[in-house]
Amino acid sequence: MLYRTIQPFIESYLRSDSNKVLIIDGARQIGKTFIIRHVGQQLFENYIEINFAEDMNGPRLFEQVRTVRDFYFQISTIAGEKMGEKHNTLIFLDEIQVYPHLLTMLKFLKQDDRYTYIASGSLLGVTLKKTTSIPIGSIEIKRMFPLDFEEFLLANGFNRFAIDTMREKFLAGESLDAAVHAQVLDLFKKYLLIGGMPDAVNSFVADANIVKVRTIHNDIRSFYADDASKYEEDNNRKLKIRRIYDLIPSNMESKKKRVIFKTIEEKQGKRFSDYQDEFDYLISAGIALDVNAISNPVFPLVQSVGKNLLKLYLNDVGLLTSVLYGNNIRAVLDDESGINLGSVYESVVAQELASHGCKLFYYDNRSKGEVDYLIDDYDSLSTVPIEVKSGKDYTVHSALNTFVTNEDYHIKKAFVLSNERTVTQKGKITYLPIYYIMFFQNSSGSGSF
């Protein structure tokens, strides 16, 4: 079984007497249902699971439920023998976004406090916008992501001691020895190919067959691209969502990697505001990661967001390399001449940072250039720039040099990530091996960099 770092969080919630219902949000196919089911069945004598997507496509028992009493009645027709007491009965409400009115009911179920509840869903941001009565104060939403690199290492034989030792070296600014570096970098490159979708990781661990893994990737991408039809009644919007999603890999291969609004419908004069709902859908669904432009990089970054220069990344690097390279693993595993892995490396860094709680921004200045990522450092109340390098010229970064020397920005530290093993520092810039991105966390809670 794949270990997921969200598991202790779910266990802690279920053991607590929280006054809120926890909802695990995130894209489909990332393992939400599996990990909740695994924990719930371990902790509760009576485990009841209701999949509302299946109910919608079947008997529709919960479509018209509007009261707590009616909700209990419908549960009793499915699992009445398991309806015990709060301490020994967990009711898992899967795909709760299918019935938005049940989001409102969570408040009253929690007030009744007869059983323990947990829920999962996707598109919760979109669904809550359409919900007339949002149960503020009664729900806690926790976003889940595909497996990050740490989870991938654990799936491939690394133990917790090895990862904790790596973390200690990262925090101390130390390099791994050559043999361990080679092993970790090899797995990192394989992570670029496999990504973090649980089905793909399980297939790789079992068979190490890239053709089987790519079949899984292709199925997931098709599923994501078609999924809008389930939630959007406007056919024109469905087509635009599909078009934006399909354009993400080619946008990432362009020099600027930005969304070019005129290419979405091949119409001049289009701007961000023309597609805001479509972008919100892709981001809320968890299938795209948004990186917003910042021209004035002052902490906190959110106060300086520019919406018109938007980058979108796929939520999983394996899906990207599936599109770009198909079954050719040499393009990623070897230093093939003529192959620029810049978009792949940037994608995996976006995926890691997002899954570790960081909001994603990049620096854009017409005269001073671009820096790949900016993140907030809550400990020093400053901005941290990150540059990602896939080639051997990792010390060449004129825009970053200009950025860190600008006194108006108050930059205290910066990072360059590459395949280079040794950790070195030059002025404010620290050079790190690319896999150390696994230890970057949102410093509002951890102060880990």
Solvent accessible surface area in square Angstrom, and as a share of the most:
residue,aa,sasa,rsa
1,M,132,0.59
2,L,19,0.10
3,Y,80,0.31
4,R,12,0.04
5,T,61,0.35
6,I,16,0.08
7,Q,23,0.10
8,P,68,0.43
9,F,70,0.29
10,I,0,0.00
11,E,34,0.15
12,S,71,0.46
13,Y,23,0.09
14,L,11,0.06
15,R,163,0.60
16,S,60,0.39
17,D,116,0.60
18,S,31,0.20
19,N,111,0.57
20,K,71,0.30
21,V,0,0.00
22,L,0,0.00
23,I,0,0.00
24,I,0,0.00
25,D,8,0.04
26,G,0,0.00
27,A,2,0.02
28,R,30,0.11
29,Q,79,0.35
30,I,1,0.01
31,G,18,0.18
32,K,14,0.06
33,T,37,0.21
34,F,103,0.43
35,I,1,0.00
36,I,0,0.00
37,R,85,0.31
38,H,46,0.21
39,V,0,0.00
40,G,0,0.00
41,Q,101,0.45
42,Q,114,0.51
43,L,54,0.27
44,F,18,0.07
45,E,146,0.65
46,N,24,0.12
47,Y,26,0.10
48,I,4,0.02
49,E,51,0.23
50,I,8,0.04
51,N,38,0.19
52,F,0,0.00
53,A,24,0.19
54,E,121,0.54
55,D,10,0.05
56,M,50,0.22
57,N,133,0.68
58,G,44,0.42
59,P,95,0.60
60,R,113,0.41
61,L,58,0.29
62,F,1,0.00
63,E,47,0.21
64,Q,135,0.60
65,V,6,0.03
66,R,138,0.50
67,T,69,0.40
68,V,31,0.18
69,R,196,0.71
70,D,69,0.36
71,F,1,0.00
72,Y,16,0.06
73,F,132,0.55
74,Q,39,0.17
75,I,0,0.00
76,S,46,0.30
77,T,83,0.48
78,I,84,0.42
79,A,8,0.06
80,G,31,0.30
81,E,143,0.64
82,K,82,0.35
83,M,41,0.18
84,G,27,0.26
85,E,106,0.48
86,K,54,0.23
87,H,143,0.64
88,N,28,0.14
89,T,0,0.00
90,L,0,0.00
91,I,0,0.00
92,F,0,0.00
93,L,1,0.00
94,D,3,0.01
95,E,22,0.10
96,I,0,0.00
97,Q,5,0.02
98,V,25,0.15
99,Y,4,0.02
100,P,50,0.31
101,H,39,0.17
102,L,3,0.01
103,L,1,0.00
104,T,31,0.18
105,M,7,0.03
106,L,0,0.00
107,K,76,0.32
108,F,95,0.39
109,L,1,0.01
110,K,28,0.12
111,Q,120,0.54
112,D,61,0.32
113,D,58,0.30
114,R,120,0.44
115,Y,11,0.04
116,T,16,0.09
117,Y,4,0.01
118,I,0,0.00
119,A,0,0.00
120,S,1,0.00
121,G,0,0.00
122,S,3,0.02
123,L,4,0.02
124,L,2,0.01
125,G,35,0.34
126,V,20,0.12
127,T,10,0.06
128,L,27,0.13
129,K,148,0.63
130,K,125,0.53
131,T,14,0.08
132,T,145,0.84
133,S,58,0.37
134,I,76,0.39
135,P,4,0.03
136,I,148,0.75
137,G,46,0.44
138,S,13,0.09
139,I,21,0.11
140,E,66,0.30
141,I,74,0.37
142,K,75,0.32
143,R,75,0.27
144,M,8,0.04
145,F,40,0.17
146,P,5,0.03
147,L,0,0.00
148,D,10,0.05
149,F,0,0.00
150,E,13,0.06
151,E,7,0.03
152,F,0,0.00
153,L,0,0.00
154,L,36,0.18
155,A,24,0.18
156,N,41,0.21
157,G,69,0.67
158,F,24,0.10
159,N,90,0.46
160,R,90,0.33
161,F,160,0.67
162,A,32,0.25
163,I,0,0.00
164,D,51,0.26
165,T,45,0.26
166,M,6,0.02
167,R,69,0.25
168,E,115,0.51
169,K,62,0.26
170,F,15,0.06
171,L,106,0.53
172,A,67,0.52
173,G,40,0.39
174,E,84,0.38
175,S,32,0.20
176,L,5,0.02
177,D,84,0.44
178,A,67,0.52
179,A,78,0.60
180,V,52,0.30
181,H,21,0.09
182,A,60,0.46
183,Q,99,0.44
184,V,0,0.00
185,L,23,0.11
186,D,62,0.32
187,L,22,0.11
188,F,0,0.00
189,K,24,0.10
190,K,57,0.24
191,Y,0,0.00
192,L,0,0.00
193,L,5,0.03
194,I,4,0.02
195,G,0,0.00
196,G,0,0.00
197,M,0,0.00
198,P,17,0.11
199,D,77,0.40
200,A,0,0.00
201,V,0,0.00
202,N,73,0.38
203,S,15,0.10
204,F,32,0.13
205,V,76,0.44
206,A,78,0.60
207,D,76,0.39
208,A,74,0.57
209,N,55,0.28
210,I,34,0.17
211,V,84,0.48
212,K,99,0.42
213,V,0,0.00
214,R,8,0.03
215,T,73,0.42
216,I,38,0.19
217,H,0,0.00
218,N,66,0.34
219,D,90,0.47
220,I,7,0.04
221,R,65,0.24
222,S,61,0.39
223,F,60,0.25
224,Y,5,0.02
225,A,9,0.07
226,D,79,0.41
227,D,12,0.06
228,A,2,0.02
229,S,64,0.41
230,K,125,0.53
231,Y,47,0.18
232,E,12,0.05
233,E,170,0.76
234,D,70,0.36
235,N,105,0.54
236,N,81,0.42
237,R,51,0.18
238,K,46,0.19
239,L,127,0.63
240,K,30,0.13
241,I,4,0.02
242,R,94,0.34
243,R,92,0.34
244,I,3,0.02
245,Y,9,0.04
246,D,73,0.38
247,L,25,0.12
248,I,1,0.00
249,P,12,0.08
250,S,64,0.42
251,N,17,0.09
252,M,1,0.00
253,E,91,0.41
254,S,50,0.32
255,K,190,0.81
256,K,90,0.38
257,K,29,0.12
258,R,41,0.15
259,V,8,0.05
260,I,72,0.37
261,F,21,0.09
262,K,93,0.39
263,T,39,0.23
264,I,6,0.03
265,E,51,0.23
266,E,132,0.59
267,K,103,0.44
268,Q,148,0.66
269,G,67,0.65
270,K,62,0.26
271,R,148,0.54
272,F,18,0.08
273,S,73,0.47
274,D,64,0.33
275,Y,1,0.00
276,Q,84,0.37
277,D,85,0.44
278,E,6,0.03
279,F,1,0.01
280,D,41,0.21
281,Y,4,0.02
282,L,1,0.00
283,I,44,0.22
284,S,17,0.11
285,A,9,0.07
286,G,9,0.08
287,I,7,0.04
288,A,1,0.01
289,L,14,0.07
290,D,40,0.21
291,V,0,0.00
292,N,13,0.07
293,A,5,0.04
294,I,1,0.00
295,S,72,0.47
296,N,79,0.41
297,P,0,0.00
298,V,50,0.29
299,F,41,0.17
300,P,49,0.31
301,L,0,0.00
302,V,91,0.52
303,Q,116,0.52
304,S,26,0.17
305,V,44,0.25
306,G,32,0.31
307,K,98,0.42
308,N,97,0.50
309,L,61,0.30
310,L,3,0.02
311,K,5,0.02
312,L,3,0.02
313,Y,1,0.01
314,L,2,0.01
315,N,3,0.01
316,D,0,0.00
317,V,0,0.00
318,G,0,0.00
319,L,0,0.00
320,L,0,0.00
321,T,0,0.00
322,S,9,0.06
323,V,60,0.35
324,L,47,0.23
325,Y,37,0.14
326,G,27,0.26
327,N,80,0.41
328,N,84,0.43
329,I,53,0.27
330,R,107,0.39
331,A,5,0.04
332,V,1,0.01
333,L,32,0.16
334,D,53,0.27
335,D,113,0.58
336,E,74,0.33
337,S,112,0.72
338,G,84,0.81
339,I,71,0.36
340,N,112,0.58
341,L,20,0.10
342,G,17,0.17
343,S,4,0.03
344,V,0,0.00
345,Y,1,0.01
346,E,15,0.07
347,S,0,0.00
348,V,0,0.00
349,V,0,0.00
350,A,0,0.00
351,Q,2,0.01
352,E,0,0.00
353,L,0,0.00
354,A,14,0.11
355,S,29,0.19
356,H,20,0.09
357,G,42,0.40
358,C,14,0.09
359,K,138,0.58
360,L,13,0.06
361,F,8,0.03
362,Y,0,0.00
363,Y,1,0.00
364,D,19,0.10
365,N,37,0.19
366,R,245,0.89
367,S,99,0.64
368,K,79,0.34
369,G,29,0.28
370,E,42,0.19
371,V,0,0.00
372,D,21,0.11
373,Y,1,0.00
374,L,0,0.00
375,I,1,0.01
376,D,20,0.10
377,D,2,0.01
378,Y,89,0.34
379,D,97,0.50
380,S,35,0.23
381,L,117,0.58
382,S,6,0.04
383,T,1,0.01
384,V,0,0.00
385,P,0,0.00
386,I,0,0.00
387,E,19,0.08
388,V,12,0.07
389,K,38,0.16
390,S,28,0.18
391,G,37,0.35
392,K,176,0.75
393,D,83,0.43
394,Y,47,0.18
395,T,79,0.46
396,V,95,0.55
397,H,13,0.06
398,S,86,0.56
399,A,20,0.16
400,L,1,0.00
401,N,67,0.34
402,T,60,0.35
403,F,3,0.01
404,V,10,0.06
405,T,100,0.58
406,N,31,0.16
407,E,151,0.68
408,D,105,0.54
409,Y,21,0.08
410,H,123,0.55
411,I,4,0.02
412,K,116,0.49
413,K,53,0.22
414,A,0,0.00
415,F,16,0.07
416,V,1,0.00
417,L,0,0.00
418,S,3,0.02
419,N,34,0.18
420,E,61,0.27
421,R,77,0.28
422,T,47,0.28
423,V,25,0.15
424,T,70,0.40
425,Q,129,0.57
426,K,152,0.65
427,G,65,0.62
428,K,89,0.38
429,I,10,0.05
430,T,21,0.12
431,Y,14,0.05
432,L,5,0.02
433,P,0,0.00
434,I,0,0.00
435,Y,0,0.00
436,Y,0,0.00
437,I,0,0.00
438,M,0,0.00
439,F,4,0.02
440,F,0,0.00
441,Q,54,0.24
442,N,46,0.24
443,S,3,0.02
444,S,68,0.44
445,G,75,0.72
446,S,66,0.42
447,G,35,0.33
448,S,20,0.13
449,F,33,0.14
